[in-house]
Amino acid sequence: MIDNLYESTAMSKSSDVQELFIDIRKILLATDGSQSSIMATEQAIAWASFFEADVRAIYVESDYEMLESPYMETEKHLKGKPGIGKYTEVLESVKNYAEQNNVNIETRVLRGQVARTIADYAEVYGPDLIIIGNSEKSGIKRSLGSVVDAVMKSTDVPVLVISDN
């Protein structure tokens, strides 16, 4: 079976390969100010600059991150409710970076369960690509799943995941 795959690929014409290229006009960037989302922002702006695409940066404000128990003492809970006032600073930084690189950008603050809200907004906005950062997690958070996993399972839009490692 694999031999047939290699044979058909070797026999394909160069014009067949052109069908693999995509045209990216709209990028959805999900950001939360974490190190991985900063790296995702850099990638989103680079891709947008290359493809002359528009970027829509979203920050999803939620009382608790996906799958975190309200009873767990996490750094976010110890510092107060997540997202309060933080989204303004995060989105302003993203917007400034995009403008410095001559990339058209709009920002939005959304409320809801993080992964579901990102996927739902992608359906409305209609991006050609979603870019999202992923922090490596271990223990209970990782075993329960992640925002990135849930977004990827909830949308047909290609998702570029940027790791902080």
PyMOL commands that set and color helices and strands:
alter all, ss='L'
color gray80, all
select helices_A, chain A and resi 2-11+14-20+35-51+75-78+86-100+114-125+139-144+147-154
alter helices_A, ss='H'
color red, helices_A
select strands_A, chain A and resi 26-30+54-61+105-111+129-134+159-163
alter strands_A, ss='S'
color yellow, strands_A
deselect
rebuild
show_as cartoon
